[in-house]
């Protein structure tokens, strides 16, 4: 049970990081 929650948390963190990276990249292109 605990491992499953950890794995889910990791996945959410990973997706959030990817989303933030994409957002940052998009903002950078808009400024150009």
Secondary structure as GFF3:
##gff-version 3
##sequence-region A 1 32
A	DSSP	alpha_helix	2	31	.	.	.	ID=ss1
###
